Amino acid sequence: MPAAMPVPELHVVTGAFGYSGRYITARLLEAGHQVRTLTNSPERENPFGDAVEARPFDFDQPARLAESMRGAAVLYNTYWVRFTHGEFSHAGAVENTLKLFAAARAAGVRRVVHVSITNPSEVSPLPYFAGKARLERALIESRLSHAILRPAALFGAEDILINNIAWCLRRFPFFAVFSDGQYRLQPIYVDDFAALAIEEGRGTQNRIVDAIGPETFTYRELVKCIGEIIGKRRPVISLPPVLAYSCGWLIGRFMGDVTVTHDEIQGLMQGLLYTASPPAGQTRFTEWAKQHAATLGVRYASELARRRNRREAYERL
């Protein structure tokens, strides 16, 4: 008799129809795994068709949440909120993620790959970084096998930050940076990040990895680099953070979005998106941007529009 075909491992990805979760899912399917997603947007366009089953998060029903992960080898957790707005808050995201970890343990999930942020700290006055640190501690204390990935910033076809810097450079005669703009960041390509997540999903050791790319920029250098690549060299001027924030607020008001927050400015200026660790990704931002120069920043990418529209796929460059 022919040998029975092995049953594909079940892997659960939060937000498989979103940004980083989409890239993780694509690589898992290429590797022959079965994939299920937990999502707040079960009706969002599914780029994977019948290959990916979508279930709601069910944060308020722990038994159902655990059942959604029953039999899973790995949970890849990308769930979070960029900023507090309306019904979404950092505090709520922390509470929901704690429920997710508890459900994963109840379901017998073998390993958790969790997305955090560079330089988290529970004593940080910034809710984003404090919340991420709280979740790291909870995952470590849960005794679940885990890998914690700490990206500084992601770039890719569905990006918001890089795309909207380019959008501003295409439309305005200058670009304002907060103070001197000398604070650093190390963006990683989203598909490199997905490859790292899957590599860590195969592991057994508890690990914390700074998920940074091979290039380090000051914020001022990043803006100038983008301008040169898209053919829109603009003066980069230094403004007091309050004034620069006001410029971003006005753009967001006009576009019906939140372009930048006080916490994001403080995180940048405090150097929290920089680490001295070796790079975990190989794709150079400068090379990727040159390949996408014709489309980078042509259209504005709205965070709030993505939250409101739970049916359409994220727009790609």
Phi, psi and omega in degrees: 000141178294147179296142179293141177292135178295144178282128180299141175294144174270127174238137180250129180238126173280134176069046181292344180262005183263234188259271183296325180300328179294319181289322176298316180298315181301318180290324178295318179295321177299328180278358176090015181272157170274136184233135172236143177245145168255132190207152169276355185233063183296341180263002177295148180309128184262107182288351184254359178060221183287353183288341182231123176272135179252131174231149179288160182295322180053045181300330182272003178229082187305322181295318179292322178298316178296319181297328178294340180250003182302128178086001182282139175282319185220140169251124174257110186257109175253002186296132177183174171233140182290323180205160177284128179197124178061233183279355180259135179211157176298318180299318178294322179294322177296311181301316181293322180291324175300320176296322179296316178298317180297319180292323178297319178293318179296328182278352180079026177299133185290319187209148178239128171252115190244135180268122179243222181207153176298142173056047175289154178204130179291343178264003178294140174284355181265116185303327180300307185286324177292318179295318178297321178294319178300319181288324176300314180298318181297319180293318178298317181287342181290342183068013169288140172299133188208157166230131179251120181256132184242086176282149173276311178198147178255148169229150182171186188294337180255015187295154175253307186303301184296317181301317185283335169298313178297321179300315178296318181296329179287339191244340186241153184283350177208168177232128182263131174249158182282118181059229186274349179072016185268003177286146192254157172210159188225081184292145178242140179293135188299327179284328171297320178297319179296318178298320178296317180300317182290322175301316180289332176296332179281343186282178179232343181276143173288126186220150169238124186235126171285110186268081184242158180274179185279353181243138175247131179236148157284160180299321178298315179298321180298314180298313180298319180299314180297316180300317179296318184292321182269004178076029180230069178289120181236151171300133176255112186252148178268131176232153170305143184309323181296318180290318179296321176298321180298322176298315178296322179297319180297318178297314179298320178299316180295323184269359182068039187217175169251105185285317180208154179242162176303318182296322179295320177297315180295321178299317176298309187292335177276002178074024185281352177257024178229142174213154181274008181291158175291154182294145177256348178244160183250337185285125180277131180303318183300320180290318179298316182297322178298322180291336184245020186299327184289336185245345184296119177080007178293322178240145176287139177255118187257122176295314183292327177297324178292324179290322183284318184268102184261017182246317185277150177292156175300137179290137180254154178297000000 
